[in-house]
Amino acid sequence: MKCTQILSILFGILILRQTKSQRPKFTQSSWTLQPNVVVVNVDGSLVQHPLSCVDDDWVWRRDGEENEEILWKMNGVPRKRGNNFLVNLEERNGGGSFTCHRLDDSLLNQTMVLVNHLDGQKQQILTLLRKHQPRFHCSWNCTPSWVGEVMFVQAVTRSSEVLTSCSVDATGKHWTCSSALGDSDIVCSLDSSGQSVSCEDRRYCPYAEETDRISLTVYIRSNYLLEEYSSRFYLSEIVKPDQVFIKKVNNSAIEWSHPVSWNRPSSYFPLTYQIKVITGKWKVDTVHSLNG
């Protein structure tokens, strides 16, 4: 065999291997966040996610031919004709709002495709409770230039996580997560800032021992990239009383009262106060603990 023939064969094999390595793969991991919103998990390689406008029997077509009576648009820009559309996603790109129309531009179907990068870090949520009660507040850190939209909130107890379903109301700002067994019932509402939620565990009893942590996940999209903010906690772990009101009586005495938000005049959960006596600039002489 001549040298030129050998080189041609090797070159052909190299091209074939490159073509196979660059060939996009069909998504194997996608899920529905809410009606008409699909999340596709990507790991950095090129992924294709198929979309269908209507059932194939909606209009007649010849075998092997695309349905030319359907027009697809991506973010309002016409892209192709036919009943099917392959969405290309790679890294954090490729998501968008996909709509299909009749030729008179009337809408047939719509799907928002969001990208969830598997290498992305889950962001932490700051949870806070001012007293032992079923209502708690959760927020997340954002930069001043951050632009995002809360898409969904899921709040479940650990033991009923699999059997819990969550729904959102017509405004898209109030979520209810209930267990089929009736042992979990948590409602959450998006605050006016759009960067925090207020929730209530409607099965919570402050006098009983908590057996399960609450698992809270907030799904936020920035452009068409989905981010997860999550936290797991017992309500008793996130109690942080408000500041104590301190009043000076005279040069040698002070008095204080419970925080305004604390249960008054008495509480099943007493507060313990610590008083530091400081002399000089930084020296702490004594620390006293008192039960309130």
C-alpha positions in Angstrom: 0.0 0.0 0.0 1.3 3.4 -0.9 2.2 6.0 1.7 -0.4 8.4 0.3 -3.1 5.8 0.6 -2.2 5.1 4.2 -2.3 8.8 5.0 -5.7 9.2 3.4 -7.1 6.3 5.5 -5.7 7.8 8.7 -7.0 11.2 7.9 -10.4 9.8 7.2 -10.4 7.9 10.5 -9.4 11.2 12.3 -12.2 13.1 10.7 -14.7 10.4 11.6 -13.6 10.4 15.3 -13.8 14.2 15.5 -17.3 14.1 14.0 -18.4 11.5 16.5 -16.9 13.5 19.4 -18.6 16.7 18.3 -22.0 15.1 17.6 -24.6 16.5 20.0 -26.3 14.2 22.3 -30.0 14.1 23.1 -30.9 15.3 26.5 -31.4 12.4 29.0 -32.2 14.6 32.0 -35.0 17.2 31.7 -37.9 18.0 34.0 -41.0 20.2 34.1 -40.7 23.1 36.6 -44.2 24.3 35.9 -46.6 24.1 33.0 -44.9 25.2 29.8 -41.5 25.5 31.6 -39.0 22.8 30.9 -35.6 22.6 32.7 -32.7 20.8 30.8 -29.7 19.6 32.8 -26.4 20.2 31.0 -22.9 19.2 31.9 -20.9 21.4 29.5 -21.2 19.3 26.3 -23.6 20.1 23.5 -27.1 18.8 24.2 -30.2 18.8 22.0 -33.7 18.9 23.5 -36.6 18.1 21.2 -39.8 20.2 21.2 -43.1 19.3 19.5 -45.7 21.9 18.6 -48.8 19.7 18.2 -49.8 16.1 17.7 -48.5 14.8 14.3 -52.1 14.1 13.3 -53.2 17.7 13.7 -52.7 18.4 10.0 -52.1 16.2 7.0 -48.6 15.8 5.7 -46.8 13.5 3.3 -44.5 10.9 4.9 -41.0 12.1 5.5 -41.9 15.8 5.1 -42.0 18.5 7.8 -45.2 20.3 8.4 -44.8 23.6 6.6 -47.9 25.0 8.1 -46.2 25.5 11.5 -43.7 28.3 12.2 -41.3 28.2 15.1 -40.0 31.3 16.8 -37.2 31.7 19.4 -37.6 34.8 21.6 -39.9 36.2 19.0 -37.5 35.6 16.0 -38.7 33.2 13.3 -36.4 30.1 13.2 -37.9 27.2 11.1 -41.0 25.5 9.8 -42.2 22.2 10.9 -43.9 20.4 13.9 -40.6 19.6 15.7 -37.8 21.8 16.9 -34.4 20.8 18.3 -33.1 23.1 20.9 -29.3 23.3 21.1 -27.9 23.8 24.7 -24.3 24.1 25.8 -22.7 25.4 29.0 -25.1 28.1 30.1 -26.5 29.0 26.7 -29.3 27.9 24.5 -32.4 28.5 26.6 -35.2 30.7 25.6 -38.9 31.2 24.9 -40.0 29.0 22.1 -43.4 29.5 20.4 -45.0 27.8 17.4 -47.6 29.5 15.2 -50.0 29.0 12.3 -49.0 30.8 9.2 -51.5 33.6 10.2 -49.3 34.1 13.3 -51.9 32.7 15.7 -50.2 30.9 18.7 -50.4 27.1 18.8 -48.1 26.3 21.7 -45.3 27.8 23.8 -42.5 26.4 26.0 -39.8 28.2 28.0 -36.6 26.1 28.1 -34.3 26.8 31.0 -30.7 25.6 31.4 -29.6 24.0 34.7 -25.8 23.6 34.7 -25.0 20.5 36.8 -21.6 22.0 37.9 -23.3 25.1 39.4 -23.2 25.6 43.1 -26.4 25.7 45.1 -26.7 29.1 46.8 -27.6 29.3 50.4 -30.7 30.9 51.9 -30.8 32.9 55.0 -33.7 31.8 57.2 -34.9 33.8 60.2 -37.6 33.5 62.9 -38.1 36.2 65.5 -40.0 33.9 68.0 -41.2 30.3 68.2 -44.1 30.4 65.7 -45.0 28.7 62.4 -44.2 31.8 60.2 -40.6 32.3 59.1 -38.8 34.5 56.6 -36.1 33.5 54.0 -33.9 35.7 51.8 -30.9 35.3 49.6 -27.9 37.5 48.8 -27.9 39.3 45.5 -25.7 42.0 44.0 -27.3 45.4 43.3 -27.1 44.7 39.5 -28.7 41.2 39.9 -31.7 40.7 37.8 -33.7 37.5 38.4 -37.2 36.1 38.6 -38.5 33.6 41.2 -40.0 30.8 39.2 -41.0 28.3 41.9 -40.7 27.7 45.6 -40.7 24.2 47.2 -41.0 23.8 51.0 -41.4 20.2 52.4 -40.5 18.3 55.5 -37.8 15.6 55.0 -40.0 12.6 55.8 -42.8 13.5 53.3 -40.5 14.9 50.5 -41.4 12.2 48.0 -45.2 12.4 48.6 -45.4 16.2 48.6 -46.7 18.2 45.7 -46.5 21.9 45.3 -48.7 24.3 43.3 -48.7 28.0 42.5 -51.7 30.3 42.3 -52.6 32.5 39.3 -50.4 35.4 40.3 -47.3 33.2 40.4 -46.3 34.6 43.8 -48.0 32.2 46.3 -47.1 28.5 46.6 -48.7 25.6 48.6 -46.8 22.4 49.3 -49.0 19.6 50.8 -48.3 16.0 51.6 -50.6 13.2 50.5 -50.4 11.8 54.0 -51.4 15.2 55.6 -48.2 15.5 57.7 -46.8 18.4 55.8 -48.6 21.7 54.8 -46.4 24.7 54.1 -47.4 27.9 52.2 -44.9 30.5 50.9 -45.4 34.0 49.4 -43.0 36.1 47.5 -42.3 39.4 49.2 -42.6 42.7 47.3 -38.8 43.0 46.9 -38.7 39.8 44.9 -35.7 38.7 46.9 -37.3 37.0 49.8 -40.2 34.8 50.8 -42.4 34.5 53.8 -43.6 31.0 54.7 -45.9 29.3 57.2 -45.8 25.7 58.4 -49.5 25.1 59.0 -48.8 21.8 60.8 -46.3 23.3 63.2 -46.8 22.9 67.0 -44.3 25.0 69.1 -44.7 22.7 72.1 -43.9 19.4 70.3 -40.4 18.2 69.5 -39.6 18.7 65.8 -38.8 15.4 64.1 -38.1 16.6 60.6 -36.2 19.5 59.1 -37.9 21.7 56.5 -36.2 21.6 53.1 -36.7 24.9 51.3 -35.7 25.3 47.6 -36.2 28.5 45.6 -35.8 28.3 41.8 -34.7 31.5 40.3 -34.0 32.3 36.6 -31.5 34.9 35.4 -32.2 35.3 31.7 -32.7 31.6 30.8 -30.3 30.1 33.3 -31.9 28.4 36.3 -30.3 28.7 39.8 -31.2 26.9 42.9 -31.2 28.4 46.4 -31.7 25.9 49.2 -31.6 25.4 52.9 -32.5 22.7 55.5 -33.4 23.6 59.0 -35.5 23.0 62.1 -37.6 26.1 63.0 -36.0 26.0 66.5 -32.6 26.4 64.9 -33.4 29.7 63.2 -35.0 31.6 66.1 -33.2 34.9 66.6 -34.9 37.3 68.9 -35.1 41.0 68.1 -33.0 43.5 70.0 -33.7 44.0 73.7 -34.9 47.5 74.8 -32.5 48.8 77.4 -33.3 51.9 79.6 -31.0 53.7 81.9 -32.5 54.2 85.4 -29.6 56.0 87.1 -25.8 56.0 87.1 -25.7 52.6 88.6 -28.8 50.8 87.3 -30.4 49.8 84.0 -33.5 48.0 83.1 -34.6 46.0 80.1 -37.7 44.4 78.6 -38.4 41.5 76.2 -38.1 42.3 72.5 -41.4 43.7 71.1 -41.8 40.7 68.8 -41.4 38.1 71.6 -44.4 36.4 73.2 -45.6 38.7 76.0 -46.3 39.0 78.9 -45.0 35.5 79.3 -43.7 32.8 77.0 -43.4 29.0 77.1 -39.8 29.7 75.8 -38.0 31.9 78.3 -35.1 34.1 77.2 -31.7 34.1 78.8 -29.9 37.4 79.0 -26.1 38.0 79.2 -24.8 41.2 80.8 -21.2 42.2 80.2 -19.5 44.6 82.6 -16.8 46.5 80.8 -14.2 48.7 82.4 -11.6 50.7 80.5 -11.7 50.5 76.7 -12.0 46.8 75.9 -11.6 44.9 79.1 -14.5 42.7 80.1 -14.6 42.1 83.9 -17.6 39.8 84.3 -20.4 38.2 82.3 -23.7 37.5 84.0 -26.4 35.2 82.7 -30.0 35.9 83.8 -33.2 34.2 82.9 -36.0 36.4 81.7 
